Amino acid sequence: MNETLPPKTCSIDRLVTKEAEVSKVLAGSKTACRRNGRYADIGETMELNGNSFTVTKVYQQSLGELTVEDAKAEGHETVEEYRDSILSIHPGMPWLPQMKVWVHEFQKSE
């Protein structure tokens, strides 16, 4: 399954920028990041506080498809907690079930 992805809309160094999110990645409680654009290619590496993380999957998902497992991968306990976190960062953003986001999954580099 190696479908061609559209061009990136941003660079990987913008994928995880908020200090609280960086801390979750470093602690291992955040292993995915959803964005409205594509920030990374599979195999690309991001550096956070001297640690490297490699992107393992990049795919689209609608907000209505989010599961509790997805929320936990984002570092939250529930979908509602994740939604509230996103809406607090992006005031005025609609949360529409059909809205598509790009999912970037990553793991600590060996």
C-alpha positions in Angstrom: 0.0 0.0 0.0 2.2 2.8 -1.3 -0.2 5.3 -2.7 1.2 8.6 -3.9 0.6 11.4 -1.4 -0.1 15.0 -2.5 2.7 17.5 -1.9 3.4 18.6 1.6 1.7 21.8 2.7 4.1 22.6 5.5 7.4 21.3 6.9 7.9 18.6 9.5 9.5 21.0 12.0 6.0 22.6 12.3 4.3 19.3 13.1 4.7 19.4 16.9 5.5 22.9 18.3 3.5 23.5 21.5 5.5 22.8 24.6 2.7 20.6 26.2 2.5 18.5 23.0 6.3 18.2 22.8 6.4 17.0 26.4 3.7 14.3 25.5 5.8 13.1 22.6 9.0 12.9 24.7 7.0 11.0 27.4 5.7 8.6 24.8 2.1 9.4 25.4 1.6 11.2 22.0 2.4 9.1 18.9 0.3 10.9 16.3 -0.5 14.4 15.2 -3.5 15.5 13.1 -3.2 18.6 10.9 -5.3 20.1 8.2 -2.4 19.8 5.8 0.4 17.3 5.2 3.5 18.1 7.2 5.7 15.0 6.6 6.6 12.1 4.4 6.8 8.5 5.6 10.3 7.9 6.8 11.0 11.6 7.5 12.5 12.5 10.9 11.6 15.3 13.3 13.9 16.5 16.1 12.4 17.4 19.5 14.7 18.5 22.3 17.6 16.4 20.9 15.4 13.3 20.3 14.6 12.0 16.8 11.1 10.7 15.8 10.4 9.0 12.5 7.1 9.3 10.7 5.7 5.8 10.1 2.3 6.5 8.6 0.6 9.4 6.8 -3.1 9.2 5.9 -6.3 11.1 5.8 -9.1 10.7 8.3 -12.4 12.5 8.9 -13.0 13.9 12.3 -16.2 11.7 12.6 -14.0 8.6 12.3 -11.9 9.4 15.4 -11.8 6.7 18.0 -10.7 6.6 21.6 -7.5 4.9 20.4 -6.9 7.9 18.1 -7.4 10.3 20.9 -5.0 8.4 23.1 -2.4 8.4 20.3 -2.8 12.2 20.4 -2.1 12.2 24.2 -5.8 12.5 25.3 -8.1 10.2 27.2 -11.2 10.7 25.2 -12.3 12.0 21.8 -14.1 14.9 23.5 -11.0 15.9 25.5 -9.0 15.9 22.2 -11.7 17.9 20.4 -11.8 20.5 23.3 -8.0 20.8 23.1 -8.1 21.4 19.4 -10.9 23.9 19.6 -9.1 25.8 22.4 -6.0 26.1 20.1 -8.1 27.1 17.1 -11.0 29.4 18.3 -13.8 29.5 15.8 -12.8 26.4 14.0 -15.8 24.2 13.2 -15.6 20.6 14.3 -17.4 18.8 11.5 -17.6 15.0 11.3 -16.9 15.1 7.5 -13.9 17.4 7.9 -10.8 15.6 6.7 -7.4 15.9 8.5 -4.0 14.4 7.8 -2.8 11.9 10.4 1.0 11.7 11.0 2.0 8.7 13.1 5.5 8.6 14.5 7.8 6.7 16.8 11.1 7.3 18.5 14.0 6.7 16.1 16.3 3.9 16.9 
